[in-house]
Every structure is written in C-alpha cells, then in structure tokens.
Amino acid sequence: TGVCVLLLSALTVSAVSLTVSPNLQQFFTGASVSLTCEGQLGSDGWTVKRDTGSGTESCGAGGRGFGRFSGSSCLFDEFKPVSGVYWCEGEAGEKSEEVNITVSGKDVILEIPALPVRTGSDVTLCCKKKTGGTAAAYFFFNGRPLRPKSEKNITINVQQSDEGLYWCANDEFGSSPQSFLRVRDSITTAATITTHISHSTPLPPSSSSSSIVPVIAAVVFLGLLDLILVVVLMKWWRQTGRTLPSILSKVIYQALIFREPANKNSVIQSHVFSSLWTNTAGVTGEST
C-alpha cells in the first residue's frame, strides 16, 4: 500500500539534516528503510548514528554498528526490532536534529512523518495494518480523540498547536505506538522580517538637492557683499558731504534667478536674490 503521509512544504530546518525514506517514524519489523545525511554544502565526513538506550552506535561500523553505510546513506535491508534516536554527526562532533524511529511488532502502526513539518502544511495520518492495507481507527492527540468516530485516515492543516503525541487504535487490531509530531514555523516569517528591516533603512539624499546647495551659498555670499558695499558707500557719501538722494535715485535692483536643470528634477526650484548696482557715472559731489 502507498504511504498516507502528505507533506506540502519544506521539512528540515538544519543546514545538515537526517532524512528518512520513507518519511515515517513507525515501521514494522523487516521494513526496508534508508537514512541519509543531506546538507547544502554536501555530506562528506558525516555519518548516521543512533542511541537505543544502551549507548551510541554508528552505521556500518560492524560490531556495535548497524545497517550498511553507502555514500552518505545508511541502508537497512532488514530492520532489527530496535527503536531509538537517530541523527547525523560530523567528524568534529557537530550534530543534526534527532529523529525518533519506532520499530514495532504490533498489528498496527501509525503512519506519521519523521521529519519536522511546517505550519500551513497538510498532513494525512493513517493506521496501517501489519497484514497490509489501512484500518478504520480512532486517532488520538495528546490523550484525547481527534474525531468522535473511527476513520480510514485524517488530514490536519498543521499549526504550531498541533505539535504533540499521536497514535491510532482499532477495536480488532489494538493500538499503535505513540509518536511525536514536530512542527516548525513557516519560512514566510523570516522573509517578512527581512523585508521590514530593508524598508527601514534610511534612503540617501537625492543628488539634485545636494547639487543646489553650493549655488545657494554662493548667491547668498554675493548678496551679503552687495549689502556691505552699499553700507560702505552710504557712510562714505555722508562723510564726504555728498547728497544721498542723487545717489540713491541711481540705484537699480536686479533680480537674479537660479533654476535647477530640468533633467535633475521635474519640479523647477527658483531662488531669487537682490543685487544692487550703482551707476555713479556723471555724478558729482556737492560740498556743504
């Protein structure tokens, strides 16, 4: 019969992880299973290990070893009836996440994923008979029934609150072992945080606003020079006894308009400053 577990999202969260094929926690004695160390940077130097309660064993090590190691995979031609915790371990002692595997001699087992599942994934659980096929059964979660009646299978849209112990029970075949379903947050959470951080980064000032600053400074400086010149001239005319109205009547105001180039900004910014120009040609002083 086919496997009843359906996983619709990424399952592992470690850089190097132990994958189980088929992706199940419970097996009947004699099942064919492979355990593989997989990682983004390869799996060289990693080996599959387990702890059955009597010490740590390595795959393919002989003596206290188990299975047959091929490449990065540990193969079981025939599973001994030993349950335990399995993981990948590197040469420096680094470890992947642990996976609990149960090998059962009971009449039914619960088909439940061995690897962590993401929130939002759909997982279908079923109660598999030792003689083949699936049995209509009651499904339990943390000690309470999930449905009021027996069913062939049950589908869960996984949320964080669904993490816990599951098992199934049939009136004729009895109950399966218990297994713990692990749940991990969806990948979209990390993506949302990254987007928020990138949007909070301050934007650099525009080139158009920075390029007009020197122009404004120069114009203001020239305007101040003109003002100082007028004050000095007025003081000089008073000291020399010349008539002020004849000079002030010659004062001409000129408007100097500075426009930012159109290709820098669609909005034209104008800065108007007054410049004083005096025409003293033909003016003669009158003595008092």
NORBELJO-V377519 format. One record per pair of residues at least 24 apart in sequence whose C-alpha atoms are under 10 Angstrom apart, sorted by the first residue. I is the first residue (numbers start at 1). J is the second residue. D is the distance in whole Angstrom. If there is no record, write none. Layout:
I J D
I J D
This chain:
1 128 9
1 132 7
1 133 6
1 134 8
2 133 9
2 134 10
3 111 7
3 112 10
3 124 10
3 125 9
3 126 9
3 128 9
4 110 10
4 111 7
4 112 8
4 113 10
4 123 9
4 124 6
4 125 6
4 126 6
4 127 9
4 128 9
4 134 9
4 153 8
4 154 10
4 155 10
5 111 7
5 112 6
5 113 7
5 122 9
5 123 6
5 124 5
5 125 6
5 126 8
5 153 10
5 154 10
5 155 9
6 112 9
6 113 9
6 121 9
6 122 6
6 123 5
6 124 6
6 125 8
6 155 9
6 156 10
7 113 8
7 115 10
7 117 7
7 118 9
7 121 6
7 122 6
7 123 6
7 124 8
8 117 9
8 118 9
8 120 9
8 121 5
8 122 6
8 123 8
9 117 7
9 118 6
9 119 9
9 120 8
9 121 6
9 122 9
9 186 9
9 187 9
10 115 10
10 116 9
10 117 7
10 118 7
10 121 9
10 184 10
10 186 9
10 187 8
11 113 9
11 114 9
11 115 6
11 116 5
11 117 5
11 118 6
11 121 10
11 182 10
11 183 9
11 184 8
12 38 10
12 97 9
12 115 7
12 116 6
12 117 8
12 118 9
12 184 9
13 96 10
13 97 8
13 115 9
13 116 8
13 117 9
13 118 9
13 184 8
13 185 10
13 187 10
14 38 10
14 39 8
14 40 10
14 95 10
14 96 7
14 97 7
15 39 6
15 40 6
15 41 8
15 42 10
15 96 8
15 97 10
16 40 7
16 41 8
16 42 8
16 43 8
16 46 9
16 88 8
16 89 9
16 90 9
16 94 10
16 95 8
16 96 6
16 97 8
17 43 9
17 87 8
17 88 7
17 89 9
17 95 9
17 96 5
17 97 6
17 98 9
17 99 10
17 115 9
18 47 10
18 48 8
18 73 9
18 86 8
18 87 6
18 88 6
18 89 9
18 95 10
18 96 7
18 97 7
18 98 8
18 99 7
18 114 10
18 115 8
19 73 9
19 87 9
19 88 9
19 99 9
19 114 8
19 115 7
20 73 10
20 74 10
20 86 10
20 99 9
20 101 9
20 113 9
20 114 7
20 115 8
21 75 10
21 114 9
22 113 9
22 114 9
23 111 9
23 112 8
23 113 5
23 114 6
23 115 7
24 99 10
24 100 10
24 101 8
24 102 9
24 110 9
24 111 6
24 112 5
24 113 5
24 114 5
24 115 8
24 179 10
25 83 10
25 99 8
25 100 6
25 101 5
25 102 6
25 103 8
25 109 9
25 110 8
25 111 7
25 112 6
25 113 6
25 114 5
25 115 8
25 177 10
25 178 10
25 179 7
25 180 9
25 181 9
26 83 9
26 100 9
26 101 6
26 102 5
26 103 6
26 104 7
26 108 10
26 109 6
26 110 6
26 111 6
26 112 7
26 113 9
26 114 8
26 128 10
26 176 9
26 177 8
26 178 9
26 179 8
27 79 9
27 81 9
27 83 10
27 101 8
27 102 6
27 103 5
27 104 6
27 105 9
27 106 10
27 108 10
27 109 7
27 110 9
27 111 8
27 128 10
27 130 10
28 79 8
28 80 10
28 81 8
28 102 9
28 103 6
28 104 5
28 105 6
28 106 8
28 107 9
28 108 8
28 109 8
28 128 10
28 129 9
28 130 7
29 78 8
29 79 6
29 80 6
29 81 6
29 82 9
29 102 10
29 103 6
29 104 6
29 105 6
29 106 9
29 130 10
30 76 9
30 77 8
30 78 5
30 79 5
30 80 7
30 81 8
30 103 9
30 104 10
30 105 10
31 76 8
31 77 8
31 78 6
31 79 6
31 80 9
31 103 9
32 75 8
32 76 6
32 77 5
32 78 6
32 79 7
33 67 10
33 74 8
33 75 6
33 76 5
33 77 7
33 78 8
33 79 8
34 67 9
34 68 9
34 69 10
34 70 10
34 73 7
34 74 6
34 75 5
34 76 6
34 77 9
35 59 10
35 67 10
35 69 9
35 72 8
35 73 5
35 74 5
35 75 6
35 76 8
35 86 9
35 87 9
35 88 9
36 69 9
36 70 9
36 71 9
36 72 6
36 73 4
36 74 6
36 75 9
36 87 9
36 88 8
37 71 9
37 72 6
37 73 6
37 74 9
37 87 8
37 88 6
37 89 9
37 90 10
37 96 9
38 72 8
38 73 9
38 88 9
38 96 10
39 96 10
42 72 9
43 71 9
43 72 6
43 73 10
43 88 9
43 90 9
44 71 8
44 72 7
44 90 8
44 91 9
45 71 10
45 72 9
45 88 10
45 89 8
45 90 6
45 91 6
45 92 9
46 71 10
46 72 7
46 73 10
46 87 10
46 88 6
46 89 5
46 90 4
46 91 7
46 92 9
46 93 9
46 94 9
46 95 9
46 96 10
47 71 9
47 72 7
47 73 8
47 74 8
47 87 8
47 88 5
47 89 6
47 90 7
47 91 8
47 95 10
48 72 8
48 73 8
48 74 7
48 86 7
48 87 6
48 88 5
48 89 6
48 90 9
48 95 10
48 96 10
49 74 9
49 85 8
49 86 6
49 87 5
49 88 6
49 89 7
49 95 10
49 98 10
50 83 9
50 84 6
50 85 5
50 86 4
50 87 6
50 88 9
50 89 10
50 98 9
50 99 9
50 100 9
50 101 10
51 82 10
51 83 9
51 84 6
51 85 5
51 86 7
51 87 9
51 100 10
52 82 7
52 83 6
52 84 4
52 85 7
52 86 9
52 101 10
53 82 10
53 83 9
53 84 7
53 85 9
54 84 10
56 85 10
56 86 10
57 86 10
58 86 10
58 87 10
58 88 10
58 89 9
79 103 8
80 104 10
81 105 8
99 180 10
99 182 10
100 179 8
100 180 8
101 179 9
102 177 8
102 178 9
102 179 8
103 177 9
104 130 10
104 176 8
104 177 8
105 130 9
105 176 10
105 177 10
106 130 8
106 173 8
106 174 8
106 175 8
106 176 7
106 177 8
107 131 8
107 132 10
107 170 10
107 172 9
107 173 6
107 174 7
107 175 8
107 176 8
108 132 9
108 133 10
108 134 9
108 135 8
108 137 10
108 168 8
108 169 8
108 170 8
108 173 6
108 174 7
108 175 7
108 176 5
108 177 8
109 134 10
109 135 10
109 167 8
109 168 8
109 169 9
109 173 10
109 174 10
109 175 8
109 176 5
109 177 6
109 178 9
109 179 10
110 134 10
110 139 9
110 166 8
110 167 6
110 168 6
110 169 9
110 175 9
110 176 6
110 177 7
110 178 8
110 179 8
111 153 10
111 166 10
111 167 9
111 168 9
111 176 10
111 179 9
112 166 8
112 167 9
112 178 10
112 179 8
112 180 9
112 181 7
113 179 9
113 180 9
113 181 7
113 182 9
114 179 9
114 180 9
114 181 8
114 182 8
115 181 8
115 182 7
115 183 9
116 163 10
116 180 10
116 181 7
116 182 5
116 183 5
116 184 6
116 185 10
117 158 8
117 159 9
117 160 10
117 163 9
117 181 8
117 182 6
117 183 5
117 184 6
117 185 9
117 186 9
118 157 10
118 158 7
118 159 8
118 160 9
118 182 9
118 183 6
118 184 5
118 185 6
118 186 5
118 187 8
119 157 8
119 158 5
119 159 5
119 160 6
119 161 10
119 162 9
119 163 10
119 183 7
119 184 6
119 185 5
119 186 5
119 187 9
120 156 9
120 157 6
120 158 5
120 159 6
120 160 9
120 183 10
120 184 10
120 185 9
120 186 7
121 156 8
121 157 6
121 158 5
121 159 8
121 183 10
121 186 9
122 155 7
122 156 6
122 157 4
122 158 6
122 159 10
123 154 8
123 155 6
123 156 5
123 157 7
123 158 7
124 153 7
124 154 5
124 155 4
124 156 6
124 157 9
125 152 9
125 153 6
125 154 5
125 155 6
125 156 8
125 166 9
125 167 9
125 168 9
126 151 9
126 152 6
126 153 4
126 154 7
126 155 9
126 167 9
126 168 8
127 151 9
127 152 7
127 153 7
127 154 10
127 167 8
127 168 6
127 169 8
127 170 8
127 175 9
127 176 8
128 152 9
128 153 10
128 168 9
128 176 9
129 170 10
129 173 8
129 176 10
130 173 9
135 168 10
135 169 9
135 170 7
135 171 10
135 172 9
135 173 8
136 168 9
136 169 9
136 170 7
136 171 9
136 172 10
137 167 10
137 168 6
137 169 5
137 170 5
137 171 8
137 172 10
137 173 9
137 174 9
137 175 9
138 167 9
138 168 6
138 169 5
138 170 7
138 171 9
138 175 9
139 166 7
139 167 6
139 168 4
139 169 7
139 170 9
139 175 10
139 176 10
140 165 8
140 166 6
140 167 5
140 168 6
140 169 8
140 178 9
141 165 6
141 166 5
141 167 7
141 168 9
141 178 9
141 179 10
141 180 10
141 181 10
142 166 6
142 167 9
142 178 10
142 180 9
143 167 9
158 183 8
158 184 10
159 183 7
159 184 9
159 185 8
159 186 10
160 184 7
160 185 7
160 186 10
206 264 10
206 265 10
207 264 8
207 265 10
208 260 8
208 261 9
208 263 9
208 264 6
208 265 7
209 260 9
209 264 9
209 265 9
211 260 9
211 264 9
212 258 9
212 259 9
212 260 7
212 261 10
212 269 9
215 258 8
215 260 10
215 271 10
216 258 9
216 271 8
216 272 10
216 273 10
219 256 9
219 257 10
219 258 9
219 271 9
219 272 9
219 273 7
219 274 9
219 275 9
220 272 10
220 273 8
220 274 10
222 273 9
222 274 10
222 275 8
223 273 7
223 274 7
223 275 6
223 276 8
224 274 10
224 275 9
225 275 9
225 276 10
226 274 9
226 275 6
226 276 6
226 277 8
227 274 10
227 275 8
227 276 8
229 276 9
229 277 10
230 276 8
230 277 9
230 278 9
233 278 10
237 285 9
240 285 8
240 286 9
240 287 8
240 288 9
241 285 8
241 286 7
241 287 6
241 288 6
242 284 8
242 285 5
242 286 5
242 287 7
242 288 8
243 284 10
243 285 7
243 286 7
243 287 9
243 288 9
244 285 10
246 280 10
246 283 8
246 284 9
246 285 9
247 278 8
247 279 8
247 280 7
247 283 8
247 284 10
247 285 10
248 278 8
248 279 10
249 278 9
249 279 10
250 277 9
250 278 6
250 279 6
250 280 7
250 281 10
250 283 9
251 276 7
251 277 6
251 278 5
251 279 7
251 280 9
252 276 6
252 277 6
252 278 6
252 279 8
253 277 7
253 278 9
